[in-house]
């Protein structure tokens, strides 16, 4: 018994010594859930918020808080932000998926509230768009290749031909979460890029899939790719198309994640 106590206290001493001098928690880094709040979307999820053509999502619980896209109309974005109790002054990073008004329209209003942020945009963005951002206060970062913007959060890098676009990939305890703006480069291509960045299962992809002109057969093919890639959950919204969204809902059943303004996901 005496020997066991000596061994116990010896181990406690060693553990305390390492933690005190090196700051290394031997049991691993504790991490809470990542929170996703849909601020702008074509559909209403929470009563009191307003829908409009466009997309914006706030991500919290990561090393730095991230605003992904800013919707179309400033007044609707600001209304939803107030309705949801969001404080834009707490945002550290803004990621703009591509240079279309339904994803950039609210940026000026956001920067008026919080100019001291880093804005990640595709490197191909026009000079006209760059001038919309107050470079004296805001740090602009042009992205061409996959980039880690904070711990466990990646930008896919610029993808596509005619329309250049980037998406977000988050490495979570559940698997990869992919956030897409409009998926002009093809939603399956985004998933493939995500797997190239981190070789892990894709737990969830949500956002605009840009499939309004796709037939039922084409949607079925995309869903087959999702299944082959073992995508656990999906949430199609914004520019996906009402009929096409219905097909994803039917295919995924309980694993379909409804979207819309005011929707909050904790993962």
N, C-alpha and C positions, 0 to 999 in steps of 0.2 A: 504493500500500500504506500509506504514511504517513497519507494522508487517511482511509483506511478505519479505521485504528487510532484516529485522533483522534475520528472519529464514534462508534466503538464505546465508547470511554471516556467520551465526552460523554453517551451514552445511559445508560450505567451510573450516571454521576453523577446524572443527572436522576431515574432510577428510585430510587436510594438516598435522595435528598433527599425525594422524595414519601413513600416508605414510612416514613422516620425521623420526619418531622415531622407526617404526617397519618395514619399507620397504615393506609394503604390498599393492600392486596395487589392489584395490577393483574390478576393471573391469576384472580381470583375466590376465594370462600371455599371452603376444603376442607371436605368433609362426609363422615362415615363412614356406614355402614348404620344404619337404624332397626331395633331389635330388639323383637319382640313375643313375649311369653311368656304362654301360656294357663295361668292359675293355678287356675281353677275352671271346670268344664264337665260336661255330662251324660255325656261319654265320656272314656275313658282313652287317651292317646296314648303317654305314657312310662311304662314299668313302674315301680312303686313309688309313683306318685301315685294319688290316689283321685278317683273320679267321684261327682257328686251333681247334683241339679237346681239349676242356677244358672250364673252366668257371672262371670268376672273375668279381666282381661288387664293385664299390666304392659308399659309402653312405655318403652324406653330408647333413647338416641342422639339424642333431640330436645333442644332447648335446656334443657328441664326434664323430669325423669322423671315419668311419669304412671301412676297406677293407675286403670284404668277398671272400675268396679263391684267388688263385694267378695264375691260369692257368697252362699250361704245360711247355712251352719254354720261357726262360727268354728274349730272343731277341724279340719275338713277343709281350710279355707283355710290354717291355720297348718301343718298336716302337709305340704301341697303346697309351701308356701313353703320349709319346711325341706328337703324332699326335693330341691328345685330350686336350693337355695343362694341364695335371694333375700333381700336385706337391705332390709326395709321402711323402715329409717332413711334410706335413700337416696332415698325417694320425695319429690318436691316438691309434686305436685298430685294430688288425688283428684277424679275426675269420676264422679258417680252419674247413671246414665241415667234412672231413674225410681223411684218410691216403692213398690217391691215387694220383699218379703223375700228373694227369690232373687238380688237385686242389691245389697241393703243389709245383709244379715245379718252380714257380717264386719267392718263398718265400725268398731264399737266396739273390736274386738281390734286393728285396724290403728292406731287413734288412741291406744291404750294404748302401743304401741310407738313411734309417731311422731306426737305431737300437734301439732307445729309445721308443719302443712301448710295449703294452701288447698284447700277443698272446694267444687267447683262443682256446684250442684244446680239443677234447674228451679225457677223462681220460685214455682210453684204448690205446692211441697212443703208438707205440713201442719206446723202448729206442733208437733205431737206428734213428728214426725220430727226437726225442727230441734233439739229438746231433747235428742236422743240424742247430739248433737255438743257437745263441750266448747268453748263459745265463748270461754272465757278464754284458751285456748291455740291454738285452731284458727280460721282465717279462713274464714268462710262467704261464698260469693259466689253470689247468686241470679241465674240466667240466664233471659232471656226471648227475646232475639234472637241471631242468629249472632254469635259472639264469638271473637276470636283470644286464646287463653289463654297461648301462648308462640309463638316464631317458627315459622311454617308449620304450626301446629296450631290447629284451629278446633272450636268446639262449634256444632252446627247451630242451637241455640236450641230453645226448647220447641215441640214439634209434637204434633198429635193433638187429639182432642176429649175423649172420656171418660177416656182415660189419657194424661197429658202425658208426653212422653219426649224426650230429647235424645241425639244420637249424636256421634261424633268424626269429623273429617275432617283427614287429614294430607296436606300437599303435599310430595311426594317427587320425587326425580329420575326415578322410574319412572312417575309420575302420581299421581293421588289415591288414598289408601287410606282406606276408610270402615270404622269399627268400630261395630257396632250391638249394643245390649243385648238388646232383644226385638222391636223393629220394630213396636210396636203401631200406629204411625201409618202403616204400610205401607212395605215395603222399597223399592219403586219411588219413593215420595215422598221417602224419605231420599236416594236417589241424585239426584233432581231438585234437592233443596236443596243437596247437595254441589256440583253443577254451577253453581248460583247463587252459591255462595260463591267458588269458583274455577273459571273456565271452562277446565278441562283434562280430559283423558281419565281415566276412573276405572280404575285399574290393578287394584284389589282391593277387594272388600267381604267382610267376614266378621263372624260373630257370630250372634245369634239372629234368625231371620226370622219367627217366630210364624205358621207356616203349617200347623199340625197338622190343622186342620179343612178345609183346602183340597183340592179334587179334583185329579186328574191334569191335567184340562183347564185349571184355574185356574193350576196351577204352570207349565204350558206357556206360558200367556199372560205370566206374570211373566218367564220365561226369555226370551221374545220381546222384552219390554221391555229386559231386560239387553242383549241382542244389538243392539237398535236404538240403545241408548245407548253401545255399544261398550265394555261392561265386560269387561276382559281376563280376570280371574280371580275366583273366588268361593269362599268357605268357609262353608257353612251348618252351623249347629250349635245346641246348647242347645234352644230351643223350636220349632225348625223342623219336627220330626217325622221319624221314621226313613224312612218311605216317600218323603217329600218330599225328604229329603237325597239319597236314591238317585236321584231324577230330576235333581237338580242335578249329581250326579256323572256320570251318563250323558250329560247335555247338554254338560258342560264338558270331559270327558275329562281329558287331561293338564293342563289349566288349572284343574281343580278342586283346591282346597287343603284336605286333610284337617285337621280340628281335633281337640281333645281336650286333657285336662290334660297339661301338660308339653310341649306343642307349641311349638317356637321357630321364628319366621320372621325372617330377616334380609333386609331390603329396602333 
